[in-house]
Amino acid sequence: MRTTLAILSLFFLAASTLLFDPAHLEAASDSLHKVQQERQAIKAQLSKNEREIAQVLDEMNALHKEMTEIEQQLQENNAKLQETETKIVEYEKQFYELLDEINELNETIDKRHEILKNRLSAYQETGGDISFLEVIFNAKSFTEFLSRVTSVTAITTADRELIQQQTEDRKKLEQHQNLIVEKLEKQEELKKEYEATKAKIEQQKDALKAKENELKKREEQLNNEKEKLATEDNKLQVLEQSYRNEMKAREQKQITKAAATVKTTAKSDKNKKTDKAKEPVEVGETYRMIATAYTPFCNGCSGVTSTGINVKSKKHQRIIAVDPSVIPLGSKVWVEGYGVAIAADTGTAIKGNRIDVLFKSDSQARNWGVRTVTVKVLK
């Protein structure tokens, strides 16, 4: 029975030594950790790109809405401008029609003026007062002429009505002409105003179009970056898996090698029939425990164990923290997946069937995580 225990102890010792060769373990663990860090950075950048793309799309939606409103304003302004131009054409037509009417009335007025002159001449020939003609034809203007004619009591009532009609026609034509001119000026002002509004809206439209093109370029750039990052992440994923496979293969190889070493040693011991004094270290109590990991540089760690060992130094034995009521301090133990170590530390959270294994780097501690292991106390 003691020979069997000795062989088992030798197997555990050999396996722990081979599996946890510091150079191989640290190199593989660090490489894996670096790849994981790179993938985390890429995923963070991918998330950032996704957020930026969503923001760009929101801005483009708002921009399209604004462009729709601008286009509607432009259409409304163009409609008003077209309406104004139509009125201008209409007023110009009325203006020229009125000019034709004015010309006709002027001809009529001239004819009436000749009629009045002829009547006055006839009146003179029939014995009228000679001073009448002097009054009439010495007038300096047509208005004065009308005034003088009206004042002559010898003119008949029909002549006076003719003169009154002449005066009213001239006033009416002048009012119409002023009204048309006023309307034309007002429409020209509206036309200028609408033209200015149209130019302003076109500028806004061009600015929005330029911004839209800029956003499209940004979206395209972000999508290209996203594709590159996804490609890089896929490559790193393959590399990460290759590291894991490599570590697993190395572990399996070392286990096989350790088993062969134990088998050879057991055969040699059987042939030599060594006595008990030369047997390997015996195994004492065996436990199933929850194992976490820590480093000398963790938060709240002093770098010195409760038994006084400076674990910040590069050279020290493998150490675990234990509950002294379960595994006494100073005990030599074998921990599944960790190897042979010394129970040389304690911790506030290390109670009962729980241990904390010490690693040199954070990456090794993170890779260890939390696991349930077999712990053997070596005698």
C-alpha positions in Angstrom: 0.0 0.0 0.0 2.8 2.4 0.9 4.5 1.5 -2.4 1.3 2.4 -4.3 1.0 5.7 -2.4 4.7 6.5 -3.2 4.2 5.9 -6.9 1.1 8.0 -6.9 2.9 10.9 -5.1 5.8 10.6 -7.6 3.3 10.8 -10.5 1.7 14.0 -9.1 5.1 15.6 -8.5 6.4 14.7 -12.0 3.2 15.9 -13.7 3.1 19.2 -11.8 6.8 19.8 -12.7 6.2 19.1 -16.4 2.9 20.8 -16.8 3.8 24.0 -15.0 7.2 24.7 -16.4 7.4 28.5 -15.7 8.9 29.5 -19.0 6.4 27.6 -21.1 3.4 28.5 -18.9 4.2 32.2 -18.7 5.1 32.5 -22.4 1.9 30.8 -23.6 -0.2 32.6 -21.0 1.2 36.0 -21.9 0.7 35.5 -25.6 -2.9 34.4 -25.1 -3.5 37.4 -22.8 -2.1 39.8 -25.4 -4.4 38.4 -28.1 -7.4 38.7 -25.8 -6.4 42.3 -25.0 -6.2 43.1 -28.7 -9.5 41.5 -29.4 -11.1 43.5 -26.5 -9.7 46.7 -28.0 -11.0 45.8 -31.5 -14.4 45.0 -30.0 -14.5 48.3 -28.2 -13.6 50.2 -31.4 -16.3 48.2 -33.3 -18.8 49.3 -30.7 -17.7 52.9 -31.0 -18.0 52.7 -34.8 -21.5 51.3 -34.5 -22.5 54.2 -32.3 -21.0 56.7 -34.7 -22.7 55.1 -37.7 -26.0 55.2 -35.8 -25.4 58.9 -35.0 -24.5 59.6 -38.7 -27.7 57.9 -39.8 -29.8 60.0 -37.3 -28.2 63.2 -38.6 -28.9 62.1 -42.2 -32.6 61.4 -41.4 -32.9 64.9 -39.7 -31.1 66.4 -42.8 -33.5 64.7 -45.2 -36.4 66.0 -43.2 -34.9 69.6 -43.3 -34.2 69.2 -47.0 -37.9 68.2 -47.6 -39.0 71.3 -45.7 -36.6 73.5 -47.7 -37.9 72.0 -51.0 -41.4 72.7 -49.9 -40.5 76.3 -49.1 -38.8 76.6 -52.5 -41.9 75.3 -54.3 -44.2 77.7 -52.4 -41.9 80.7 -53.1 -41.7 79.7 -56.8 -45.5 79.6 -57.0 -45.7 83.1 -55.5 -43.0 84.3 -57.9 -44.9 82.9 -60.8 -48.1 84.5 -59.6 -46.3 87.8 -59.2 -44.8 87.6 -62.7 -48.3 86.8 -64.1 -49.7 89.9 -62.4 -46.9 92.0 -63.8 -47.7 90.8 -67.3 -51.4 91.5 -66.7 -50.7 95.0 -65.3 -48.4 95.8 -68.2 -51.1 94.7 -70.6 -53.6 97.0 -68.8 -51.0 99.8 -68.8 -50.6 99.6 -72.6 -54.4 99.3 -73.1 -54.8 102.4 -71.0 -52.2 104.2 -73.1 -54.2 103.4 -76.2 -57.3 104.7 -74.5 -55.4 107.8 -73.5 -54.3 108.4 -77.0 -57.9 108.0 -78.2 -59.2 110.4 -75.6 -56.5 112.9 -76.5 -57.6 112.8 -80.1 -61.2 113.3 -78.9 -60.1 116.2 -76.7 -58.3 117.8 -79.6 -61.3 117.4 -81.8 -63.5 119.0 -79.1 -60.9 121.8 -78.8 -61.3 122.5 -82.5 -65.1 122.4 -82.2 -64.9 125.0 -79.4 -62.5 127.2 -81.5 -64.9 127.0 -84.5 -67.9 127.9 -82.4 -66.1 130.9 -80.9 -65.1 132.1 -84.4 -68.7 131.8 -85.6 -69.8 133.7 -82.6 -67.4 136.5 -83.5 -68.6 136.6 -87.0 -72.2 137.0 -85.9 -71.3 140.1 -84.0 -69.8 138.9 -80.8 -67.6 141.0 -78.6 -64.0 141.2 -80.1 -62.6 141.1 -76.6 -63.9 137.5 -76.2 -61.4 136.2 -78.8 -58.6 138.1 -77.2 -59.5 136.6 -73.8 -59.6 133.1 -75.3 -56.6 133.0 -77.5 -54.4 134.9 -75.2 -54.5 132.0 -72.7 -51.1 130.6 -72.0 -52.2 127.0 -71.3 -55.1 124.7 -72.1 -56.2 124.9 -68.5 -56.2 128.6 -68.6 -58.0 128.4 -71.9 -60.7 126.3 -70.4 -61.0 128.6 -67.5 -61.4 131.6 -69.7 -63.8 129.9 -72.0 -66.0 128.9 -69.0 -66.0 132.5 -67.8 -67.4 133.8 -71.0 -71.1 134.0 -70.5 -71.8 134.0 -74.2 -70.9 130.2 -74.4 -73.9 128.0 -74.5 -74.8 125.4 -72.0 -73.9 122.6 -74.4 -70.4 124.0 -74.8 -70.0 124.2 -71.1 -71.0 120.5 -70.7 -68.5 119.6 -73.5 -65.7 121.4 -71.6 -66.7 119.7 -68.3 -66.5 116.3 -70.0 -63.1 117.1 -71.4 -61.9 117.9 -67.8 -63.3 114.8 -66.2 -61.9 112.5 -69.0 -58.4 113.9 -68.4 -58.6 113.4 -64.6 -59.9 109.9 -65.1 -57.1 108.9 -67.4 -54.5 110.4 -65.1 -55.9 108.4 -62.1 -55.9 105.2 -64.1 -52.4 105.8 -65.2 -51.1 106.4 -61.7 -52.9 103.3 -60.4 -51.3 101.1 -63.0 -47.9 102.5 -62.3 -48.3 102.0 -58.6 -49.4 98.3 -59.1 -46.4 97.7 -61.4 -44.0 99.1 -58.9 -45.5 97.0 -56.1 -45.3 93.8 -58.1 -41.7 94.6 -59.1 -40.9 94.9 -55.4 -42.5 91.6 -54.6 -40.7 90.0 -57.5 -37.3 91.2 -56.1 -38.3 90.0 -52.7 -39.2 86.5 -54.0 -36.1 86.4 -56.1 -34.0 87.1 -53.0 -35.9 84.5 -51.0 -35.4 82.0 -53.8 -31.6 82.7 -53.8 -31.5 82.2 -50.0 -33.4 79.0 -50.1 -31.1 77.7 -52.9 -28.1 78.5 -50.7 -29.6 76.6 -47.8 -30.4 73.7 -50.1 -26.8 73.6 -51.4 -25.4 73.8 -47.9 -27.6 70.8 -46.8 -26.6 68.9 -49.9 -22.9 69.5 -49.1 -23.5 68.3 -45.5 -25.3 65.2 -46.8 -22.3 64.3 -49.0 -20.0 64.8 -46.0 -22.1 62.5 -43.9 -22.2 59.9 -46.6 -18.4 60.0 -46.8 -18.2 59.6 -43.0 -20.6 56.7 -43.1 -18.6 55.0 -45.8 -15.4 55.6 -43.9 -16.8 54.1 -40.7 -18.1 51.0 -42.6 -14.7 50.4 -44.2 -13.1 50.7 -40.7 -15.7 48.3 -39.4 -15.0 45.7 -42.1 -11.2 46.0 -41.4 -11.7 45.6 -37.7 -14.0 42.6 -38.2 -11.4 41.0 -40.4 -8.6 41.6 -37.9 -10.8 40.3 -35.1 -11.4 37.1 -37.1 -7.6 36.6 -37.5 -7.1 37.2 -33.8 -9.8 34.7 -33.0 -8.1 32.1 -35.0 -4.8 33.0 -33.3 -6.3 32.8 -29.9 -7.8 29.4 -30.6 -4.4 28.2 -31.9 -2.8 29.3 -28.6 -5.4 27.4 -26.7 -5.0 24.3 -28.8 -1.2 24.6 -28.4 -1.5 24.8 -24.6 -3.9 21.9 -24.5 -1.6 19.8 -26.7 1.4 20.7 -24.6 -0.5 19.8 -21.5 -1.6 16.4 -22.9 2.0 15.7 -24.0 3.4 16.5 -20.6 0.7 14.3 -18.9 1.7 11.4 -21.2 5.4 12.0 -20.5 4.7 12.2 -16.8 2.8 8.9 -16.9 5.7 7.2 -18.7 8.1 8.6 -16.2 6.1 7.2 -13.2 5.7 3.8 -14.9 9.5 3.6 -15.5 10.2 4.6 -11.9 7.7 2.1 -10.5 9.2 -0.7 -12.5 12.7 0.2 -11.3 11.5 0.3 -7.7 10.0 -3.1 -8.0 13.1 -4.6 -9.5 15.4 -3.1 -6.9 13.0 -3.9 -4.0 14.0 -0.7 -2.2 13.1 -0.4 1.5 10.7 2.0 3.1 13.3 4.6 3.9 13.9 5.2 0.1 10.2 5.4 -0.8 8.9 8.8 -2.1 7.1 11.2 0.1 3.8 9.8 1.4 0.4 11.5 0.8 -1.6 12.5 3.8 -5.1 14.1 3.8 -6.8 14.7 0.5 -9.4 17.5 0.0 -11.7 18.9 -2.7 -11.4 22.7 -2.5 -12.4 25.9 -4.3 -9.2 27.5 -5.6 -8.8 31.2 -6.6 -5.6 33.0 -7.6 -3.7 36.1 -6.6 -0.5 37.9 -7.3 2.0 39.8 -5.1 0.8 43.1 -6.6 -2.9 42.8 -6.2 -4.9 45.5 -4.5 -4.4 45.4 -0.7 -1.5 42.9 -1.0 1.7 43.7 0.9 3.9 41.3 -1.0 4.8 39.5 2.2 3.0 36.3 3.3 1.6 35.8 6.8 4.6 33.6 7.5 7.1 36.3 6.4 8.0 35.2 2.9 8.7 38.1 0.5 6.8 36.9 -2.6 7.7 40.0 -4.6 11.2 38.5 -5.1 11.8 36.6 -8.4 12.9 33.5 -6.6 10.5 31.8 -4.2 8.6 28.5 -3.9 5.1 28.0 -5.0 2.8 29.3 -2.3 -0.8 29.0 -1.4 -3.0 30.7 1.1 -5.0 28.4 3.3 -7.3 28.2 6.4 -4.8 27.1 9.1 -7.6 25.2 10.8 -7.9 22.9 7.8 -4.3 22.8 6.4 -1.6 23.9 8.9 0.8 26.7 7.9 4.1 25.3 6.7 2.5 22.2 5.2 3.8 20.9 1.8 0.9 20.3 -0.5 0.1 19.2 -4.0 -2.6 21.2 -5.8 -4.3 19.8 -8.9 -3.3 22.0 -11.9 -0.8 24.0 -9.9 1.7 21.6 -8.5 3.7 21.2 -5.3 3.5 24.3 -3.0 3.9 25.5 0.6 1.0 26.6 2.7 2.6 29.8 3.8 -0.2 32.5 3.6 -3.7 33.2 4.9 -6.5 35.5 3.8 -9.7 37.0 5.2 -11.8 35.3 2.6 -9.8 32.0 2.8 -12.0 29.9 5.1 -12.8 26.2 5.3 -12.2 24.3 2.1 -10.9 27.2 0.1 -7.4 28.1 -1.0 -5.7 31.0 -3.0 -2.8 30.0 -5.3 0.0 32.6 -6.0 1.1 33.5 -9.5 3.7 36.0 -10.6 1.6 37.8 -13.2 -2.0 39.1 -13.5 -2.5 37.2 -16.8 -1.7 33.9 -15.1 -4.0 34.7 -12.2 -6.8 35.6 -14.6 -6.3 32.5 -16.7 -6.6 30.4 -13.5 -9.9 32.0 -12.6 -12.0 30.0 -10.0 -12.0 26.2 -10.1 -12.5 23.2 -7.9 -9.3 21.2 -7.4 -7.9 18.2 -5.5 -5.5 19.2 -2.7 -3.2 16.6 -1.2 -1.1 17.2 2.0 2.3 15.7 1.5 4.1 14.1 4.5 
